[in-house]
């Protein structure tokens, strides 16, 4: 996900002498990522110059970056009270409201920013992200188009324009335009000195699939190894160490390469997200046969499923492989364990947590040890995750590695998707073009997660009645 862009400001006329020195020091801390120090300096300056709109804005930017979106919103509102027509502050306010899940209010703030600065590419870009969050996809596309027209070299806007086209099912244009991502710092995964595959014959060639865009996308696109193998290639999959065991067991992946390891014996390479364009993949010809991955037999974990349980159901409420972020803005699309409360009352279920990282402690913190079996804390790599999922009847999860692994194994998986869900889930569909075993439950912009889980509970009760 592309991060929304904040708008900082330079000091206003109120900053002189010692105050200016502290302000410059605060900016130095801020730019270096020393957020606590920056916030401390900004706060002391606010006490000295309480009528400075700039200070409140920059303090808000630092607070949001440190994960304190509520405080950031308050600072932005104070800044706007002091200087009502500041388009950049409305943009920042919208981004912080977006972090808090206040999608409608975020859109309102961004619309004000665009009204005040209709020729600001940054205001248009951030408004596009907010509009897509509330499933106003056409309006989002139009805002990205306007930003690009004003600033053709605006790479972030072009990437999000491409992702929006993909979400709308226009994969031919979307994947072609997505190639611009390599212009972003740190986004080109290709190895120096190795040619990029251009679609030429691969017979007796060794091709490296470069890792990019996270674990879930690697699982999703690993299906394309079969097409490369069919063309006579030896397929090497680059991946983090915690994915190597799973991919090593895949029938169409000959070898894995750890991130940063020397790429010896490679003839050509292809970035992961460039595969669909090279292979001519469209929504209507997508290879969706499953399973295309298997849970490794060596080192497989054994799950203790109670014989009286009608269904063993895995739960994941945070999307990142490492779990819920401990600092910075929250991940849009993550839930809280409390949102799943309605599922805990179904007596025929054995609920198994696949949650890793910080979110794994939610079970004990909320006193739910007797209701949810904790497995996530002992899952060390994606192969462990696959071996647990392989023993479950169903996985209920947010957009996560678990969703992709379950789909790739051909296991039933119910995806709980927020408004503005990732492009690969397309628009308005309850099924997935990628995974025949997936059912998508989509949260409306006016719904809470708990509301959506109520619908999931009804569907789950129907499944149990059918199995009885």
N, C-alpha and C positions, 0 to 999 in steps of 0.2 A: 504494500500500500504506500502511495506517495504521501509524504507528510505535508499538511497544509503549511503555507508560508506565512510566517509572522512579519509584522511591519514594525520595526523599531524606529526610534526618532532620535535626532540629535538634541543636545541640551538647548533650552530656550534662554531668553535673555536674563532669567532669574539666576542663572548659574555664573558666578564670578568668584575669583580668588580661591579660597579653600574649598568652597562648594564645588567649583569646577574641577579641582584636583580629585575630590572624592568621586565625582561623577565619572571622570575618565578612568579612575581605578575600578569603579563598578563595571564600566563597559569592558575593561580588560578582563576582569573575572568572568563576565558573562560570555565573552567571545571564546575564552579558554575552557568553558564548561564548568567553571567553579561556581555553581549556581548558589550555594549557600552563602558564599562570601559576597556575591553580587547582590543577593536579596538583602543581606545585612547592610551593605552600603546604600542601596536604594532606599531602604527603610529609614536610615538616619537622615538621608537627604529630604525625604518626604516630611519628616518632622521639622526640618529647617525651612523648607519651602512648600508648605501645604497647598499652595495654589498653582503648582506646576503640573500641567496636563502631561507633559513629556515624561516626568518621573513616574507618574501612576501607570502610564502605558508601558514603559520599559520594565517596571516592577511586575506588571501583569505578565509580560512575556517570560520573565525569569520564573515566576511562580508556576505558570503553565508548563514550562519545560521541566520543572521539578515534580510534576504530577499533582499540583494543587490548583486544579481548574476552578474550583469554587472561589478561592481567593483571587485568582486572576480575573474572573468575571467582575468581582466587586471593584477591582482596580480599574478595569476598562470602563466601567460605568462611571466611576468618579472622574476619570480623564475626560469622558464625553460630557459630563456635567460642566466641566471647566471649559471645554472646547467642543461644542456640539457638532460641528461640521467636519470632524476628522475622519475621512474615509478609511484610512489605515487602521484606526482604532476599532472601527466597526468590523473590519475584517478580522482583527485579532479577537474581538468579542465573539464573533461567529465561530471561530475555530475553537475557542474554549467551551462554548455551549455545545459544540459538536462532540468534544471530549466527554461531556457530561450526559450525552444521549439526548439532549434537548434539541432534537432535529428541527422542529418547526421554528423554534426561536432562533436557531442558528441560521436558517434560511432567511428569516426576516432581517437579521443583522447584516448578512451578506448582500441582500437586495438593497439595503440602505447604502452600503459601501459602493455598490455599482452605480446607484443613482447619483451619489455625490461625486464619483470619479468614473464616469462611463468609459473613459479611455485608458483606464488602468488595467493592464494585463493581469497583474497580481490579484486585484479585486475580482476580476472575471473568473480567473482560475479557481480561487477559493470558493466563489459562489457556485461554480460548476460542481465541485466536490460535494458541497452541501446539498445541492439539488439532487444529485445522484443518490445521496443518502436517503432521500424521501421518495425514491423511485420516480422522480421527474426526469427520466433519462433523456428525452428529447430536448428539454430545456437545458440540461447539463451539457449536452453535445453542442448546443448553440452557443453557450457561454465559452466553452473551450475553443470553438471556431472563432469567436470574436477576439479572444485573447491571442490566438495564433495570427490572425489577420493583422492585429496591431503590432505584434512582435514575432515575426516568423521564426526567429531563432530560440523561442521559448520552449526548451526541450521538455520540461515538466508538463507543460500544457499539451504538447504533442503526444507524450506518452499516455496521459490520461484520456486524451481524445481517442487514441488507439484502443485503450482498454474499454472505453465506452462503446466503440464500434463492435468489439468482441462480445460485450455483454448483450448487444442487440442482435447478435448472430451474424454480423457482417465480418466473417473471419478472413475473407480474401483481402479486404482493405485493412482490417485491423491488424493482422499479423505483419503485413507489409509495412505499415506505419510504425509498428512497435520496434522495428529495427533501429529507430532513432534513439532507443534507450542507451545504446553504446556511447552516446555523447555525454551521458551523465557521469560524473566522477565516480570511479570505482564500480561501474556497472558492466564493464566488458570482461566476461569471464575467460576469454580466449587466451591460450598460451602463445607467447611470442615465438616466432619462427616456425609455426605450424600453419599450413594452409587451411582455410575454411572451406568446408564441403559446399560445393555449388550445385549439387544434384547430379554430378557426373557418376559413371559406373563405379561400383564399390567392390567388385569381385576381387577377392584375395587382398583387400585393403583393411587396415585397422583404423576404425573411426572412434574418436573420443567424444562423448557427449559431455559438454561442459556444464557443471552445476551452476544454477542460478535460481533465484526467486523462492528459495525455501524448500523444506522437506516435503510438504504436501504436493507442490508442483512437480517435484522430482518423481514422486510415486505416480502421480497422474500421467506424466509424459513418458514414464519408463515403458509404457505399452508400445511406444514407437520403436523400441529396440527390435521387435519382431519384424517390422518392415525392413529395417537395415540388415538384419540377419538374412532375410529372404533375398536381399540383393547381393548376398555373398560376402558380406563384411564380417570381420571380427569386431564385436561391440565392447567398448570399455566405457563404463559409467563412472564419471567423477562424482564424488559424494563425500559428505562428512563421515568421520569414522563411525558414528553411531548409526549409519545407514548401510555400511558395507556388508554386514552379515545378511541382511535381508536381500540386497541386490545380488549377492554372490549365489544365492539359491535360485535366482530367476533363470528359467530355461533359455532365454534369448540374450542374456548378458554374460559375456565370456569372462570379463574381469572387471574389477573396480579399481579406482585410483583415488587415494586420499587427497583432500584439498591441499594444494601447495607441494605435493610430491612431484618429483621429476617425471615428465611425460615422455618416456623413452619408447621407441618402437611404434610411434603413432604416425600414420600417414596423413590423415585429415582430421579436423575437429569441427564440431557444430554446437553452438550454444543451445541449451535446452529449449528455450522459448522460440528458437528459429526452426525447430523441427517441423511443425505443422506446415509452414509456408514451403519448405523444401519438399515435403512429401505431398503437397497439394491437398491437405486435409481441410474439409468443410464440415459443417454440422451434419449434412446428409450422408457423408461417407466416412464418418468417424468410426474407427475400429473400437467397438465397445464390448467385445467378447471378454467374459470373465469366467474363472480367475486367470489373471496373467501373472500374478505373483503367488507364492506359496509360503506358508509359515515354515521356517527352517526346522528340520527335525533335530539337528544337533543342538543341544542346550535348551530345548523347548521347555517352557514352564508348564507345570500342571496346576490347573485351577480347581479349587475345591468347590464343586457345585453340589448343593444340597439336593438329595433325591426327590424331595417333595416340592421343589421349586418348579413351577410351570414354565417359567422363562428366566434365563440368566441374561441380564441386560447390563451392558457397559455404559458408563456415563462419563462425559467430558464436558466441562463448562468453560475452559480456557483454550484459546486457539493455538498459542505458540507451543513449540516442542518443549521448551523449558518451562512452560506454564505461564501464569499471570505475571506481567512485568511488575517489578518491585518499585520502580521509580519512573518518572516521566508520564506522559499522557497514557491513559488506558487504551487497550486495543478495542477498536470498534468491532462489535460482534461477540465479545466475551459476555458471559453471564455470571451470575453469582449462584453458589450452591443453593441458597435460599429460594431462588427462582424455580427450582425443581421440586419444591416441597410436595406438590400434589401427587407426584409419582411415588413418594414414600409411603403413602397410605394404602397402596395396592398389596394385599397380603400374599398373592401368588408369585410375586417377583423376588428374585435374588438380584439385588442391585450391586454392581461391582464398579468401583471408581477406577478409571484409567488416568485420572488427573495427576499430573506431575508438577514439581516445583512448589511455589508458594501456595497454590490453590489446594494442594493435597492436605494441608493442615486445616482446611475449612471443616473437615469432617469432625475432627476432635474439638476444634474451637466451638462448634455448634452443638456438640454432644450427640452426634449422629452415628457413633461407632456401631451401635446395635442394628442400625438400619441400612448401612452401606458398608460393603466389604472393601477394604483399602488394598488395592493392588498397584496403583500408580507409583507409589514411592519406591517400589522395588523394580520398576521397569527401567533398565539401564540403556537399552538401545531400541531401534525400531523393530528389530527381529523379536525382542521380548514382547513388544506391543502386539505384533502380529500373532505370536503364539497364544497370548491371552484372548485376543479377539476371535481367533479360530475356534475357541472352546465356548464362545458365547452364542446365544440365539439372536441377539439384536444389540446394536450399538446406537445410543441416542446421544448426539453430540452437536456442538457448534462446529463451524468450519475449522478443521484441524487436521493434523496428520492422521489421527485416528479415523476420521471420515474417509480419507483417501485409502488408507490401508484396508479398512473394512470393505470398501467398494472394490478394490483390486483383488481381494480374496474372494469376492462374490458373496460376502456375508450381508444379511439384511442390515441396513443402516438408515436411521432417520436423522436428517440434517436439519438443525434449527437455524434458519438463515435470517439475518437482519435485513431491513430495507437497504437497498444499495449493495446487496451481496456481491461477492467476487464474480468477475465476468464469466468464469467457467460454468456457473449455475444458470446462466442466461436469464431470461425475464419470465416471470409469471408461471413457470412450469412447476408441477408437483413431482415430476420425475427428473432423472438426470440423463442427458445424452451420453455421459461417460460411463455411468455405473447402473446397469439394469436393476441391481438390488437396492437402489437408493430411493427413498421417498423424502421430498423436501417440504418442510413446514415453514412457511414464510411469515415473518412478523410484519404486520402493517405498521406504518409510521405512527398511528394513533394507539397502538397496542403496547402493553408491557410484556416483558418476557413471561411473567407469571400467567398472563392471559393466554399466550400461545401454548404454554405447558398444559393449561386446562384442556385445550384441543388435543394435544398429544396424549393426555391421560385417557380421554374418551376413545381415541383410536387404539390405545394399548389395551384397554378393557375389552374392546371388540375382538382383538386378536386372541386374548386369553379365552374369551367365550367360544371362539371358533375352534380353539385347540382342546377345549374341555370335552 
